[in-house]
Amino acid sequence: MFQQVKYLCKNKKYKEKLRLRSYGQAGPDTTVFLELKKKYKGIVYKRRILLPAEKAECYLAHPAEAA
């Protein structure tokens, strides 16, 4: 499974990518990585968390409700 959402901020000072990644075939109970990647002034910053695929997909579909 590999899904990616790209967008640029309105001020265009930096780029961000949000990625849902698994290694191998993912199912609802599979652990996946939700990754945030930012590039600012030529430096790349990465953060990622592990969570069940079902919760990650729910978050991506309804981010306001996941908080």
SVG drawing of the C-alpha trace seen along z (x, -y; Angstrom):
<svg xmlns="http://www.w3.org/2000/svg" viewBox="-15 -34 34 42">
<polyline fill="none" stroke="black" stroke-width="0.4" points="0.0,0.0 1.3,-3.4 -0.7,-6.6 0.6,-10.1 -0.9,-13.6 1.2,-16.6 0.4,-20.2 2.2,-23.6 1.5,-26.1 0.0,-29.4 3.2,-31.3 5.3,-28.8 8.2,-29.1 8.3,-25.3 6.8,-22.1 5.1,-19.4 4.2,-15.8 2.0,-13.5 2.4,-9.8 0.8,-6.6 3.3,-3.7 3.4,0.0 6.0,2.6 4.2,5.5 0.5,6.0 -1.5,4.0 -4.8,5.0 -6.9,3.3 -4.8,4.7 -1.4,4.1 0.8,1.5 1.7,-1.3 3.7,-4.6 2.0,-8.0 4.9,-10.3 5.2,-14.0 8.1,-15.4 8.9,-19.1 11.6,-20.9 12.6,-24.3 15.5,-26.3 17.0,-23.2 16.8,-21.1 14.5,-18.1 12.7,-17.4 10.9,-14.0 8.5,-12.8 6.6,-9.5 4.4,-7.5 3.3,-3.9 -0.4,-3.1 -2.9,-0.5 -3.8,-1.0 -7.5,-1.3 -6.9,-4.3 -4.5,-5.9 -7.0,-5.7 -9.7,-7.1 -7.4,-10.0 -6.7,-10.8 -10.4,-10.6 -11.6,-12.7 -8.7,-14.6 -10.9,-17.0 -12.6,-14.1 -9.4,-12.2 -8.1,-14.8"/>
</svg>
